Amino acid sequence: MAQLFPHPVPYDEGMLDVGDGQLVHWVVSGNPDGKPVVALHGGPGSGMSSGRAFDPARYRLVRFDQRGCGRSTPSVADLDTDLSTNTTHHLIADIERLREHLGIDRWVVWGGSWGVTLALAYAQRFPDRVTAMVLISVTMTRPQDVHWLYHEVGRYFPVEWHRFSERGGNAPDLIAAYDQLLNRHHDPAVRRQAARDWRDWEDAVLSLEEGWAPSGKYEDPDATVAFARLCAHYFSHAAWLESDELIRNAGRLAGIPAVLIHGRLDLGSPADVPWLLSRAWPEAELHYFGGGHTGSEEARDIMAAALTRFAQE
């Protein structure tokens, strides 16, 4: 069974001015002389990952809160915070600016869920800065992927989807409808209710595993608002990526070793998503496990083996 290390204690942290009035909160932990690795969290809007999968003796671990969430400012939990400078391309630039700020030449890139889409987009823009990649719960945020998650998966959860759809006005495009409710509606109470409805749907569809229950991470109202606003904003724009862009540009990742880890019970991103990516990226090893979107002990074992190998290379 893979070891989970103690919660990382940062030896360095700060707020990086990335322009546009945005300050990005970052922390560095582990071994200052270890292998640099950057962890890209999910969501969008979930806030930095726990970092417990990374051996502090082997890795110099960099984590940060993407624009508008966690301790980055201005917080999207504030309904007055504008989202016009919060896009995938802004986040890619933020990652590169943070790398330069920390004086890191090249690093391993880890991503989970939405963080996989961001990791792929970053690595395809800056392949010379990436030594290896570990990607779990693979997403590519294509229009068909987004439509699957907020429309078609409803066939597995008819009661929950009916409620989600009804609260979204039974719109033919629920992502656009919720983006309108969350980010442009004049009534703050309506916007906060839409955030709770979005969270409830996300919690319902993460897995078909027996006995699975949501973590309760978004019980905090501010975290719920930030998460829902950013998800609807990014997904209504298909992450500002062209359809199949990440597959089409996979050749830019040639020479970068990677491990893709994906659950066969992951409803948020069906199993063909990592398979299509692996076909276009020969260096990527695809490993399926029996669980859902939030991982399992088997997934942690695969990830631990990959992280150990990449730390030594």
N, C-alpha and C positions, 0 to 999 in steps of 0.2 A: 504494500500500500504506500502511495506517495506521501512523503512528509509535507505537512504544512508548517512553514516556519513562523516564528513569532511575528506579530504585527511590526512592520518596519518602523524604526525610530530614525527620523531624518537627521542627518548631520549638516544639511544645508537646505535652505528654502528661501523663497522670495516671491515677489509679484513682478512679473515681466511686462513692461509696457510694449504692447505689440501694435500700437497705433489705433486709430479710430476711437480713442477714448477707452480702450479695453486694457484691463490688467489681468494677466493670466497667472493664477496661483500654481507654483511648482514646488516639488520636494525631491531631494536626492537622499538615498539611504544605501546601506550595504557597505561594500568594500570600495574605498576611493580609488584603489588600483585595480579593481575588478573589471570584468567585461561590461562595457556600457550597454544598457538595454532601456528602451523607452516603452512604457505601457500605455496603450490607447484604450480608454474606457468606452463602454457602450452607451446606449441611449438612442439618439443624442440626448445629453443632459443628465446622465446618471451620476456624474462625478467620478473622481479617480478611484481606480480599483484598489483592493486591499493590499496587494503586493506580497501576499503570504506564500505564493508559489515560487518565489525567486530566492535562491540560496544567497544569503547576505555575505557569505565568505567568497562567493564566486562572482557576484554581479554588483555593478554600480547601477542601481535602479533609479530611473528617472520617471516620476509620475506627475501629472498635472491635470487640473480641471479645465476642460475645454471652455471656450468663451461662454459666459453667461451662466455657468452652473458651478456648484460647489462653492469654493471661496473666491472664484474669479469674479471680477466686477466690470461693469454693472450687472447685477443679478437679473436674470430673466424672470425670477420670481416676482419682481416688481413689474406690474402690468404696464407701466409706462416705458419700460426699457424697449428701445427700438431694435429690431432684428435685421435691419438692412445690411449690416456689416458682419453678420454671423452666417457664413456659408462654408461649404466644404473647402473652397479655395482659400478662404481666410484661415481655416484651421490648418491646412497644409503649410501655409506661410508661417503660422505660429510655431508649428513643430520645428521647422527649419531654423527659425529665429532662436528658439530655445536651445537647439543643438549648438548653434554658434555661440550663444551666450555662455554655455557651460564648457566651451572649449573641447567638445567631443568631435573627433574626426569621422568615425563611423560607429554605428550601433546596431544591435539586434532590435527588431521591431516586433513587439507583441501586441495583438489586438483581440478583443472579444466582442462578438455581436456587431453592433454598429462600428465598433473600433476596427473590425476587419475591413469594412468598406474604406474607412479613413486610412488604414495602414496600406492597403493596396494602392489607393490614389496617391498617397505620399511616396511610396516606394517607386511607383511608375514615373513620378516627377523627378525624384532624386535617387535613382538606383545606386549611384556611386557612394551613397552615404549609408547603405544598408548591408550588413554582413550576413544576416539570416533573418527568418521570420517564423514566428509561432502564432498561428491564427486559430481561434476556437469559436465554435458556433458561427460558421462562415455566412456572411451576408455580402450582397453586392448592390442592394438598394436600387435595383432596376424598377421601372414602372410596373412590370408584371409581378415582381416580388412584393412591392408595396400593395398592389391590388389584392394579391393573394392573402396577405396578412389581415387586411381590414375589410375584406368582402368574402372571399371564397372559404376561408377557414371557419366562417360562421356556420357552415354545414356540419361541423363537428360539435359546435356549441350553440345550438339554435336559440335557447332561452337568452343566453348572454348577448348573442349577436343581435337578436331582435331588440333588446333594450338599447344596445349601443347604436343601432341604426335609427331607432325611434328618436333617441336623444339628438341624433344628427339630422333630424328632419327627413329621414328615409331618403336622403339624397343619393343620386346615382353615383356620385363620387364622395364617399364619406370623408376621405382625407382632406379634400378641399373644403368640405363643409365644416369639419372640425377646425381647420386652420382659420376659417372665417370666425368661428365662435371663439376660439382661443386668442386670436391675435388681432382681431379687428372689431369685435362686438363692443357696443358703447357701454354695456352694463357689466361692471366688474363681477357681480354675483353670477351672471350667466357664464362668464369666462371661467370662474373658479369651479362651477358645477361641471362644465365641459372638461376641465382638467381631471376631475374625479371620475367622470365617465370614461375618459380615455385610459386612465390608470386601471380601472376595473376591467376593461376589455383586455389590456395588455396582460394583466395578472391571470385572466381566464385562459389564455391561449398558449402560454409558454410551453406546456408539455401535456402529453396524454399519459404520463406515468401514474400508476396507481398510488394514491396517497399523497400526490404532490400538492403543495400549498405555497402561495406566494410568501416572500420573505418579510413583508411588512416594511420594506425600505422606504416606501413612499407614503407612510402614514402621516409624515410631516406635511402640512398644507403647502408650504413654500417649495419643498422638494417636488411635490406633485405638480404644481404650476410650472416650475422650470422645466421639468421633464416633458410634460405634455405639450407645452408651447414649442419647445425645440423639436420634438418629434414631428409634430404636425407641420411645422415650418420646413424642416428638411425633407420630409417624405412627400409633401405636396409639390415639391420641386424636384423630386427624384434625385436628391442630393446634388443637383446642378451637374450631373454627369450624363453624358449621352447614353442611350440604351446600348447595353453590351460593351460600353467603353472599357471596362476593367478586363473583360475577356479579350477584346480586340487588341489591347495594349499589353497583354501578358508577356509578349516577347521582350519587352523592356526589362523584365525581371530575370532574363537569362543569366545563369551563373549564381543566382541567389538561392541558396538552399532554404527549404521551408517545410514545415509540418502543418497540415490542415487537420483539425480535429472536429468531428461533427456528430451530433446525436441523431440516430435514426428515428427517434420520437420527437424531434424538433419540429414543431408546427410553425414557428416563426420564420424558419428558413428551411424549406424542404431539402431532402438529401441530394437532389440533382444539382443544387447550386454549387457546392464544393466540387462535385464531380465534373461539371462543365469547366470550372476554373482549373482543375488539375489536368484536364485534357489539353488545355492551352499553355500549361506551365509545367514542362517535364521535370523540373527540379523539385516540384512540390509533391511530398508524400501525403496521401490522403488516408486518414484513419477514422473509421466509424466506431461509435460506441453505442451502447444500448439505451442511453438516456435521452433527455430532452435538452432544451435550450440552455438551461442553467448548469449543465455538466453533471458529472458523477465521479465516483472514485476511479472508475476505469479511465475516464477522461483525464483526471489528474495524473494518473500513472503515465499515460502517453505524453502528457505535457511535461512532466518532470524528466522523463527520459530525453525529450527533445532539448529542454533547457540545459540539462547536464552536458549533452553532446555539444551544443553550440557554445557553451562556456569554455570548452576545452579546445575548440577549433581556432 
